[in-house]
Amino acid sequence: MTTTTLAALVSLLPFIGALAGLAAGRTAPGFVRPLAILPTLTAAVLAVLVAVRQGGGRAVDAATQLTPTGSVPIDLALHLDGFAVLVAVLVTVVATCVQLYSTAYLRDDARYPSYAALVSLFTSAMLLVVYSGDLMVLLVGWEVMGICSYFLVGHYWETPEARAASLKAFLVTKLGDVPFLIGLFALAADTGSFRITKVLAAVGNGGLDHPTLIALLLLAGVAGKSAQFPLHTWLPDAMATTPRLSAHPRGDDGRRSASTSWPGCCPSSRPPARRSSSSPRWRPSRWSGPGSPPSPRTTSSASSPTRPSASSATCRAPSRSATGARPSST
């Protein structure tokens, strides 16, 4: 099997895994996790094989014309140099780690099949960008990455924060993609081709009429995608909606996590920590009135503690020491 065929399989395998994972999401959910991991893992192995074959030597190019355009042709082309094959290995290894971690991290998520498919599709699009030898083919992978980012940021679309963050991420990145697209057309106008090898040859020979303007246009697209100033504003909102371990409704052992609300307590209060064997036994007292519970000094001086009225609605978590024991009265 040739090196270019292996490189094409590296990009195709995650794409096939994404389609198969979506199809099996409802009919055969047991196959979703293997379909998320195995294609990406196989792509990582093939990417390493492509990098070994290329070996940092002469670049490997392969192209076939997609369709006649009448002016600047568009080719389905691969360009494999030392930098491209190395980045492809990095992409596939990181994507495999993400898929492996997600099998446990989102094991109880009902929308895991769509999440895994989007990650696989994102991986395939990124590999297309890395291996592409034509600027228009690169643009296709670039835009597919943007669509996948929109859906992944809004994974928990039932929350208004996630919907707003995904829309903001989409609009800000597209704001950078507009000058990026203009820069690609400017490159093709100056060089007469979308092929990356011909563009690089023209740049080396000084064949660009507006190199500074084109560089700034391309930089705008890169800044938007990587959240660089001044197109960085979408990233904080996207990170705020990303699911964290403390934000899951249930922990690893089936108990509710500390960040969720507990029955009869305020949403911000935390559940009592598990009592260690060295700490004395204690039971939190329930107080439903405003203010904090009476201190031990107050309760010891009074004949009986004054119970707050039942009509109040605010509650507070019982105060306790770092070891989990109730403060002793002095």
Secondary structure, 3 states (H helix, E strand, C coil): CCHHHHHHHHHHHHHHHHHHHHHHHHHCHHHHHHHHHHHHHHHHHHHHHHHHHHCCCCCEEEEEEEECCCCCCEEEEEEECHHHHHHHHHHHHHHHHHHHHHHHHCCCCCCHHHHHHHHHHHHHHHHHHHHECEHHHHHHHHHHHHHHHHHHHCCCCCCHHHHHHHHHHHHHHHHHHHHHHHHHHHHHHHHCCCEHHHHHHHHHCCCCCCHHHHHHHHHHHHHHHCCCCCCCCHHHHHHHCCCCHHHCCCCCCCCCCCCCCCCCCCCCCCCCCCCCCCCCCCCCCCCCCCCCCCCHHHHHHCCCCCCCCCCCCCCCCCCCCCCCCCCCCC
